Amino acid sequence: MNDITTDELKQRMDAGEKLNLFDVRELHEYEEFNIGATLIPLGELPGRLSELENLKNEEVIVHCRSGARSGNAKMFLLDNGFTNVRNVLGGMLDWRSKF
């Protein structure tokens, strides 16, 4: 599945779409600025995989500050049986520069 741009994500959020959106940054980054995603820091993802088990065949969108950590999260989820994982390109840096 292709990754997702901040523009597409914003449009879908503004339309009120229910999204499986996860922020893989650290707590202090999330507290400073967030877009309402569920926080699961990348380092905690392996231990919290069971929380996401029911989403294996649904679209899952992951984001971080720049797209690097969420890229790693995407690969980890795909390696663990998730079928539709999308990374937010440019992350929150891109989001904040636009919105």
C-alpha positions as CSV (number, residue, x, y, z in Angstrom):
1,M,0.0,0.0,0.0
2,N,1.2,3.5,-0.8
3,D,2.1,5.9,1.9
4,I,-0.1,8.9,2.6
5,T,0.6,12.6,2.3
6,T,-0.2,15.1,5.0
7,D,-2.7,16.7,2.6
8,E,-4.6,13.5,2.1
9,L,-4.6,12.8,5.8
10,K,-5.9,16.2,6.6
11,Q,-8.7,16.0,4.0
12,R,-9.8,12.6,5.4
13,M,-9.7,13.9,9.0
14,D,-11.6,17.1,8.1
15,A,-14.2,14.8,6.4
16,G,-14.7,13.1,9.8
17,E,-13.5,9.7,8.5
18,K,-12.7,7.2,11.2
19,L,-9.0,6.4,11.0
20,N,-6.7,3.9,12.7
21,L,-4.1,6.6,13.3
22,F,-1.1,6.0,15.5
23,D,1.7,8.4,16.6
24,V,5.0,6.6,17.2
25,R,6.8,9.6,18.7
26,E,7.8,9.9,22.3
27,L,5.4,11.2,25.0
28,H,7.1,14.6,25.3
29,E,6.8,15.1,21.5
30,Y,3.1,14.1,21.6
31,E,2.4,16.4,24.6
32,E,4.1,19.3,22.7
33,F,1.9,18.9,19.6
34,N,-0.4,16.1,18.3
35,I,-3.2,15.6,15.9
36,G,-5.3,13.3,18.0
37,A,-3.7,10.0,17.0
38,T,-3.2,7.2,19.5
39,L,0.3,7.4,21.0
40,I,2.3,4.2,20.9
41,P,6.0,5.2,20.9
42,L,8.1,3.1,18.5
43,G,10.1,1.5,21.3
44,E,6.8,0.3,22.9
45,L,5.3,-1.1,19.7
46,P,6.5,-4.7,20.0
47,G,5.1,-5.0,23.5
48,R,1.8,-3.4,22.5
49,L,1.2,-5.3,19.3
50,S,-1.7,-7.2,20.9
51,E,-3.6,-3.9,21.2
52,L,-3.6,-3.6,17.4
53,E,-4.3,-7.3,16.6
54,N,-7.8,-6.6,15.5
55,L,-6.6,-4.1,12.8
56,K,-4.4,-6.6,10.9
57,N,-6.7,-6.4,7.8
58,E,-7.7,-2.7,8.2
59,E,-5.9,0.4,7.1
60,V,-3.4,1.5,9.7
61,I,-1.8,4.9,9.4
62,V,1.4,5.7,11.4
63,H,3.2,9.0,11.8
64,C,6.2,10.5,13.6
65,R,8.2,13.7,13.5
66,S,9.6,13.3,10.0
67,G,8.5,9.9,8.6
68,A,11.6,7.9,9.6
69,R,10.4,6.2,12.8
70,S,7.0,5.7,11.4
71,G,8.6,4.1,8.3
72,N,10.3,1.6,10.7
73,A,6.9,1.1,12.5
74,K,5.3,0.4,9.1
75,M,7.9,-2.3,8.2
76,F,7.5,-3.8,11.7
77,L,3.7,-4.0,11.4
78,L,3.9,-5.5,7.8
79,D,6.5,-8.0,9.1
80,N,3.9,-9.0,11.8
81,G,1.0,-9.7,9.5
82,F,-0.6,-6.3,9.0
83,T,-1.8,-6.0,5.4
84,N,-2.5,-2.3,4.9
85,V,-0.1,0.1,6.7
86,R,0.6,3.6,5.5
87,N,3.3,6.0,6.6
88,V,2.6,9.8,6.8
89,L,5.2,11.3,4.4
90,G,7.1,14.1,6.0
91,G,5.4,13.5,9.4
92,M,4.5,16.3,11.8
93,L,7.2,18.6,10.3
94,D,5.4,18.6,7.0
95,W,2.0,18.9,8.8
96,R,3.0,21.9,10.9
97,S,4.5,23.6,7.8
98,K,1.2,23.4,6.0
99,F,-1.7,23.5,8.6
